[in-house]
Amino acid sequence: MIHPALSRTALHLRAALMTLLALSTLASCTKGPEEASGAIELGRSIRALIQERRAGPAAPLQINRAFLEQFPQPHLEVIVEQSDLTGYLGLVLARQDDLPGEITTWSAADNSALAFRNGMLIATRGLPGNLISASVPVQEGTAGPAHGGQRRYYLRSGNNQEQVVTLACKITDLGPQQLEIYDRIYRTRHLQEHCEGRGEAGRKTVVLNDYWVDSQNKKVWKSRQWAGPEIGYLRIRDLSN
């Protein structure tokens, strides 16, 4: 079911992100041919599963750990919470800049993309109300939010104007939690980021981000993160082997 606030144009822009065909091709210019080929093969295999389902009795599409282990390239599973649409994105770039933390970029077939800094969402492309950039509280060697403080989101509004949302955030450690992702168990800590503030129009904004962080491996295995007022929250799981 599609949320009524999403326009047909917006749905077209993110079609590859929101369907299981999203990884049929990936931009190969940022990675070597073996990694790009791995992403293409994943897309082909997902298509084959879909065709099998269509040919036989209706049944839910099954993706399991044995299936994922065929593909060495890291992938994310992303669910758009307000519309319950699911997509799979492949890692195309990991880099450092002048700020702390590692930036990772994950892309779909139509170049819809998500970017993260140490597991925190900093940009989206090809989604309604694109998140142009975001400042996040990172610390070198630490996954997820390192501390509370000010957060700033730069967003593209419906009239193609940039808007800035400035929030004051605090972090709560909700304790250890055993996390299961497709038959694999991870020991994590559940960190919750509560942010409040106002946009340029004066409208109050409250954001609640959640992160399940593996401090030993310095990775955010699962998160629920706000991507702006138009798209809402994304539920993200790292399917890396």
C-alpha positions in Angstrom: 0.0 0.0 0.0 1.5 3.3 -1.1 1.2 6.3 1.3 -1.0 9.0 -0.4 1.5 11.7 0.2 3.9 10.0 -2.3 3.5 11.3 -5.8 3.7 9.2 -9.0 6.9 11.0 -10.0 8.5 10.3 -6.6 7.5 6.6 -6.9 9.2 6.5 -10.3 12.4 8.0 -9.0 12.7 5.4 -6.2 11.2 2.4 -8.0 14.5 0.5 -8.1 15.1 1.2 -4.4 11.7 0.0 -3.3 11.5 -3.3 -5.2 13.4 -6.5 -5.1 14.7 -5.8 -8.6 16.8 -2.9 -7.4 20.2 -4.5 -7.8 19.8 -5.8 -11.4 22.6 -3.3 -12.3 24.9 -1.1 -10.2 27.2 1.7 -11.3 30.5 -0.1 -11.8 32.7 2.9 -12.0 33.3 3.2 -8.2 34.2 -0.5 -7.6 36.1 -3.2 -9.4 34.5 -5.5 -11.9 34.3 -8.4 -9.5 32.3 -6.5 -6.9 30.0 -4.9 -9.5 29.4 -8.4 -11.0 28.5 -9.7 -7.5 25.8 -7.1 -7.2 24.5 -7.9 -10.7 24.4 -11.6 -9.9 22.4 -10.9 -6.7 19.8 -8.9 -8.8 19.6 -11.8 -11.3 19.1 -14.3 -8.5 16.3 -12.2 -6.9 14.6 -12.0 -10.3 14.8 -15.7 -10.7 13.2 -16.2 -7.3 10.4 -13.8 -8.3 9.8 -15.6 -11.6 9.6 -18.9 -9.7 7.0 -17.5 -7.4 5.0 -16.2 -10.3 5.1 -19.5 -12.1 3.9 -21.5 -9.1 1.5 -21.0 -6.2 1.6 -17.6 -4.6 4.1 -17.6 -1.7 6.2 -15.0 0.1 9.6 -14.3 -1.4 12.2 -16.0 0.8 15.6 -14.6 1.2 17.8 -16.4 3.8 21.4 -16.4 4.9 22.4 -19.3 2.6 21.2 -17.2 -0.3 23.0 -14.1 0.8 26.2 -15.9 1.4 26.5 -16.5 -2.4 27.3 -12.8 -2.8 30.5 -11.4 -1.2 29.6 -7.7 -1.7 27.9 -6.0 1.3 24.3 -5.1 1.0 21.6 -3.3 3.0 18.0 -4.1 3.4 15.9 -0.9 3.6 12.3 -0.6 4.5 10.4 2.7 4.0 8.3 2.6 7.1 5.3 4.7 6.1 4.7 2.6 2.9 6.1 -0.7 4.0 8.2 -1.0 0.8 11.4 -3.0 0.8 14.6 -2.6 -1.3 18.2 -3.9 -1.3 21.2 -1.7 -2.0 24.8 -2.7 -2.7 27.9 -1.0 -1.4 29.6 1.1 -4.1 32.0 3.3 -2.3 33.7 3.6 1.1 35.9 6.7 1.8 37.3 9.1 4.3 37.1 12.9 4.2 38.3 15.7 6.5 35.8 14.9 9.2 35.8 11.9 11.6 34.3 8.6 10.5 34.0 6.5 7.3 31.5 7.5 4.6 29.8 4.6 2.8 27.6 5.0 -0.2 25.0 2.3 -1.2 23.3 2.4 -4.5 20.4 0.8 -6.5 20.0 0.3 -10.2 18.5 3.8 -11.0 21.3 5.5 -8.9 19.0 6.0 -6.0 21.4 6.0 -3.1 21.9 6.3 0.7 25.1 7.6 2.3 26.2 7.0 5.9 28.9 8.3 8.2 29.8 5.6 10.8 26.4 4.0 10.2 24.4 7.3 10.6 22.4 8.5 7.6 23.8 11.7 6.0 22.3 11.8 2.5 19.7 10.3 0.2 19.3 10.6 -3.5 16.3 9.6 -5.6 13.8 9.8 -2.7 11.0 12.3 -2.0 12.4 15.3 -0.1 16.0 14.3 -0.6 18.3 14.6 2.4 21.0 16.8 0.9 23.3 16.4 3.8 23.3 16.0 7.6 25.7 16.7 10.4 26.1 13.8 12.8 27.8 13.3 16.1 30.7 10.9 15.2 33.9 9.9 16.8 36.8 8.1 15.1 36.6 4.3 15.9 33.0 4.4 17.2 30.0 3.3 15.3 26.7 5.1 15.7 26.2 8.3 17.6 29.1 9.2 19.9 27.3 11.8 21.9 24.3 14.1 22.1 24.3 17.7 20.9 23.2 19.6 17.9 22.0 17.9 14.7 21.4 19.7 11.4 19.5 18.3 8.4 19.6 20.0 5.0 16.6 18.9 3.0 15.1 19.5 -0.5 11.5 20.5 -0.1 8.6 19.9 -2.4 9.1 23.3 -4.2 12.8 22.3 -4.8 13.9 24.8 -2.2 16.5 23.9 0.5 15.3 23.9 4.1 17.3 23.4 7.2 16.1 21.6 10.3 18.2 22.1 13.4 17.7 19.7 16.3 19.0 19.3 19.9 19.6 15.6 20.6 20.4 13.4 23.6 21.5 9.8 23.5 20.1 7.0 25.8 21.8 3.7 26.1 19.0 1.1 26.3 21.4 -1.7 27.1 22.6 -4.9 25.5 20.4 -6.7 23.0 20.9 -9.8 21.0 20.0 -9.2 17.4 19.2 -11.7 14.7 19.4 -10.9 11.0 18.7 -13.8 8.7 19.8 -16.5 11.1 22.9 -14.7 12.2 23.2 -13.5 15.8 24.9 -10.3 16.9 25.6 -8.9 20.3 24.7 -5.2 20.2 23.8 -2.2 22.4 20.6 -0.4 21.6 21.3 3.4 21.4 18.4 5.8 21.0 18.7 9.3 19.8 15.9 11.7 20.8 16.0 15.0 18.9 13.8 18.1 19.1 13.9 21.4 17.3 12.2 23.6 14.6 12.6 24.0 10.9 12.9 27.3 9.1 9.1 27.6 9.0 9.0 27.3 12.8 7.3 23.9 12.8 8.3 21.7 15.7 10.1 18.6 14.8 10.7 15.5 17.0 12.9 12.7 15.7 13.7 9.4 17.4 16.5 7.4 15.8 17.5 3.9 17.0 20.8 2.1 16.5 21.8 -1.4 17.3 25.6 -1.1 17.6 28.3 -3.8 17.7 31.1 -2.0 19.5 33.5 -4.9 19.0 33.2 -4.9 15.2 32.5 -1.1 15.1 29.3 -1.6 13.0 25.7 -0.6 13.1 23.9 -3.8 12.2 20.4 -2.4 12.4 18.9 1.1 12.6 15.7 3.1 12.3 16.6 6.6 11.0 14.7 9.7 9.9 15.3 10.8 6.3 13.1 13.9 6.3 9.4 14.9 6.7 8.4 13.6 3.2 9.9 10.1 3.3 9.8 9.6 7.1 11.7 6.8 8.7 13.9 4.1 7.1 14.4 0.8 8.8 17.9 -0.5 7.8 19.6 -3.8 8.3 23.2 -4.6 7.2 23.3 -8.0 5.5 27.1 -8.2 5.3 28.7 -11.6 5.7 
